[in-house]
Amino acid sequence: MDKNYISFMNKNTLVVTTETNESPHSEKSKTGTQSIERVVQMLRIVASRGKAGMRIGEIATTSGLPHSTCFRMLHRLEYEGLLDRDAHTRKYFLGPLLYELGLLARPRYRLSELCDGALQKLAEVTQDTIYLSERSGLEAVCTLRALGDYPIKSLALDVGIRRPLGVGAGGLAILCALPPDEAESIIEANAPKYEKYGFVSADYLREAIKVGRNQGYAFLDSVVTPGTAAIGIAFPPENPIAALSVAAISGRLDSLRRDEVARLLRQQIRIICGTMSR
């Protein structure tokens, strides 16, 4: 009879393995898969800080892996060019090889190129900051940003920053557009991560999703960044993989202006969806 064993890779990841009469080759495959998962996890953790970078202690704490294991992995990833370490600050950043590989992958994943004109138009009309957020598993990644001319800007995100879905108007808009069961499963999976982001919690997001579905757009005010607000709408409707959002100081997104900004977002999203379908 097979025996089940439960082990923890880190505080957020549960792995269930089954003892069977498998060959040594199968055991090696499992070990190799776990190594790949850890590498991807490490890259995601470093990427979550964007241009700020992370020190090894922060990476070890976030990953839940022993300091010695993190050191060996980071050293090898740096050697392979997947990470880069600043000699002065001792912080790790995404490496040059990822950039080079990204240049080859970009033609297949060109949503940011399709949306560039829409972001520029929205920034010109609203004078505020416009973001494109793309879904990546349980997270949303900022892949494009356009700045309006209003002198006080909301700059909560840099391109490349990833956050759990629901943190920020773009990620919240994607949750609003997903089937309820799928949205709930994402909230449950991300629940332990939300506590790092201001007043965001699983219960708060559940209520925000209800409101967002009723009004046709996601809205956050002083939740993650005090004094700033944002509106987001996901697209395409049948398969929400991304969202456009407008961010500004709270006073610029009162109830009357929110409806107008939402109308402008929908207008540009219709153009983008038309281009995507060609």
C-alpha positions in Angstrom: 0.0 0.0 0.0 1.3 3.5 -0.8 2.2 5.8 2.0 1.6 9.5 1.9 4.1 12.0 3.4 3.6 15.7 3.8 6.5 18.1 3.8 6.9 21.9 3.7 9.1 23.6 1.2 8.3 26.9 2.8 5.6 28.4 5.0 3.2 28.9 2.0 3.9 25.7 -0.1 2.7 22.3 0.8 4.1 19.3 -1.0 2.5 15.9 -0.8 4.6 12.9 -1.9 3.7 9.3 -2.2 6.0 6.4 -1.4 5.7 3.8 -4.1 7.9 1.2 -5.7 9.2 3.7 -8.2 12.5 3.4 -9.9 15.6 5.5 -9.0 15.1 7.4 -12.2 11.6 8.5 -11.0 13.2 9.7 -7.7 15.8 11.7 -9.7 13.0 13.3 -11.7 11.3 14.4 -8.6 14.5 15.9 -7.2 15.1 17.6 -10.5 11.6 19.0 -10.6 11.9 20.3 -7.0 15.2 22.0 -8.0 13.5 23.8 -10.9 10.7 24.9 -8.7 13.2 26.4 -6.2 15.1 28.2 -9.0 11.8 29.7 -10.3 10.8 30.6 -6.8 14.1 32.4 -6.2 13.9 34.4 -9.4 10.3 35.4 -8.6 11.3 36.6 -5.2 14.1 38.7 -6.5 11.9 40.1 -9.3 9.3 41.1 -6.7 11.5 43.9 -5.6 12.1 45.3 -9.1 14.9 47.8 -9.3 15.4 47.8 -5.5 17.1 44.4 -5.3 17.3 42.0 -2.3 19.9 40.9 0.1 20.4 37.2 0.8 18.9 37.5 4.3 15.7 38.9 2.8 15.6 36.2 0.2 16.1 33.4 2.7 13.3 34.8 4.9 10.9 35.2 2.1 11.6 31.8 0.5 11.6 29.9 3.8 14.8 28.0 2.7 17.9 27.7 4.9 20.5 30.5 4.5 23.1 28.0 3.3 20.8 26.6 0.6 20.0 30.2 -0.6 23.7 31.0 -0.7 24.5 28.1 -2.9 21.5 28.7 -5.2 22.2 32.4 -5.5 25.9 31.9 -6.2 25.1 29.5 -9.0 22.3 31.6 -10.5 24.8 34.6 -10.5 27.4 32.4 -12.3 24.9 31.4 -15.0 23.8 35.0 -15.5 20.3 34.7 -14.2 21.0 36.9 -11.3 23.4 39.8 -10.8 25.0 40.9 -7.4 26.0 44.5 -6.6 29.4 44.4 -5.0 28.7 47.5 -3.0 25.2 46.9 -1.7 25.4 43.1 -1.8 21.9 43.1 -3.3 20.8 40.6 -5.9 19.0 41.7 -9.1 17.7 39.9 -12.2 20.7 39.1 -14.4 21.7 39.8 -18.0 20.8 36.3 -19.3 17.1 36.9 -18.4 17.2 40.1 -20.4 18.7 38.3 -23.4 16.2 35.5 -23.3 13.4 38.0 -22.9 14.4 39.7 -26.2 13.7 36.5 -28.0 10.5 35.8 -26.2 9.0 39.2 -26.6 7.6 38.8 -30.1 5.3 36.1 -28.8 4.2 38.1 -25.8 3.7 41.5 -27.2 0.7 42.8 -25.2 2.6 45.8 -23.9 3.3 46.8 -27.5 -0.4 46.5 -28.4 -1.3 48.6 -25.4 1.3 51.3 -25.6 -0.8 53.7 -27.7 -3.8 53.2 -25.4 -1.7 54.0 -22.3 -0.2 57.1 -23.9 -3.7 58.3 -24.9 -5.1 57.8 -21.4 -2.2 59.5 -19.8 -2.7 62.5 -22.1 -6.4 62.8 -21.4 -6.5 62.0 -17.7 -3.0 63.5 -16.9 -2.6 60.7 -14.4 -0.5 57.6 -14.2 -1.6 54.6 -16.3 -0.5 51.0 -15.7 -0.8 47.8 -17.7 -0.9 44.7 -15.4 -0.6 41.2 -16.8 -1.7 38.1 -15.0 1.1 35.6 -14.2 -0.3 32.7 -12.2 -1.4 34.0 -8.8 0.3 37.4 -9.4 -0.1 40.5 -11.5 3.0 42.0 -13.2 3.3 45.6 -14.2 4.5 45.4 -17.8 4.0 49.0 -19.0 3.5 52.5 -17.5 2.7 55.9 -18.9 2.9 59.2 -17.0 0.5 62.1 -17.3 1.3 65.8 -16.9 -0.4 66.3 -13.5 2.3 67.6 -11.2 1.5 65.2 -8.3 1.9 61.7 -9.6 1.1 58.3 -8.2 4.1 56.1 -8.8 3.4 53.0 -6.7 4.7 50.6 -9.4 7.7 50.2 -11.6 7.7 48.1 -14.7 8.6 44.5 -13.7 7.1 44.6 -10.2 4.9 41.7 -9.4 2.3 41.5 -6.6 -0.3 39.0 -5.6 -3.6 39.3 -7.5 -5.8 41.7 -5.6 -3.0 44.0 -4.5 -3.5 47.1 -6.7 -6.4 48.1 -8.9 -5.1 46.1 -11.9 -4.9 42.8 -10.0 -8.2 43.5 -8.3 -9.9 44.1 -11.7 -8.6 40.7 -12.9 -10.1 39.0 -9.9 -13.4 40.8 -10.5 -13.6 39.5 -14.0 -12.7 35.9 -13.2 -15.3 33.3 -12.4 -16.2 33.5 -8.7 -14.8 30.0 -7.9 -11.5 30.8 -9.5 -11.2 34.2 -7.9 -11.9 32.6 -4.5 -9.2 30.0 -4.9 -6.7 32.7 -5.8 -7.6 34.7 -2.7 -7.2 31.6 -0.5 -3.8 30.8 -2.0 -2.6 34.3 -1.6 -4.1 35.0 1.8 -0.8 34.7 3.8 0.9 37.2 1.4 -1.7 39.9 1.7 -0.7 41.1 5.2 2.4 42.7 3.8 0.4 45.2 1.7 -1.3 47.8 3.9 -4.9 47.1 4.7 -5.3 44.3 2.1 -6.8 41.1 3.5 -8.7 38.2 2.1 -12.0 39.5 3.6 -11.4 43.0 2.3 -10.8 41.7 -1.2 -13.9 39.6 -1.2 -16.0 42.7 -0.4 -14.1 44.8 -2.9 -14.7 42.2 -5.6 -18.5 42.3 -4.9 -18.5 46.1 -5.3 -16.3 46.0 -8.4 -18.5 43.5 -10.2 -21.6 45.7 -9.5 -20.0 48.9 -10.6 -18.1 47.5 -13.6 -14.6 48.5 -12.4 -12.2 47.9 -9.5 -11.5 50.7 -7.2 -9.0 51.1 -4.3 -8.4 54.2 -2.2 -5.5 54.5 0.3 -5.4 50.7 0.8 -1.9 49.9 -0.3 -0.4 53.4 -0.6 -2.0 56.1 1.7 -3.3 59.1 -0.2 -3.5 57.4 -3.6 -6.4 55.8 -5.4 -6.8 53.8 -8.6 -9.4 52.4 -11.0 -8.9 49.2 -13.0 -10.7 47.3 -15.7 -9.6 43.8 -16.9 -9.7 42.5 -20.5 -10.5 40.7 -22.7 -13.9 40.0 -21.1 -14.0 36.3 -22.1 -10.5 35.6 -20.8 -9.2 38.3 -18.4 -5.4 38.1 -18.7 -4.6 41.8 -18.1 -6.0 45.1 -16.9 -5.5 48.8 -17.4 -5.6 51.0 -14.4 -5.5 54.8 -13.7 -3.8 55.9 -10.5 -3.8 59.3 -8.9 -3.9 61.1 -5.6 -7.2 60.3 -3.9 -8.7 63.8 -4.4 -8.6 63.3 -8.2 -10.7 60.2 -8.2 -14.0 61.2 -6.5 -17.2 59.4 -7.4 -18.0 61.7 -10.4 -14.6 61.5 -12.0 -14.3 57.8 -11.4 -17.3 57.2 -13.8 -15.6 59.3 -16.5 -12.2 57.6 -16.1 -13.9 54.2 -16.3 -15.6 55.3 -19.5 -12.2 56.3 -21.0 -10.7 53.0 -19.9 -13.5 51.0 -21.5 -13.1 53.0 -24.7 -9.4 52.1 -25.0 -9.9 48.5 -24.0 -12.4 48.0 -26.8 -9.7 49.2 -29.3 -7.1 46.9 -27.7 -9.4 43.9 -27.8 -10.2 44.6 -31.5 -6.5 44.6 -32.3 -5.9 41.4 -30.3 -8.6 39.6 -32.3 -7.0 40.3 -35.6 
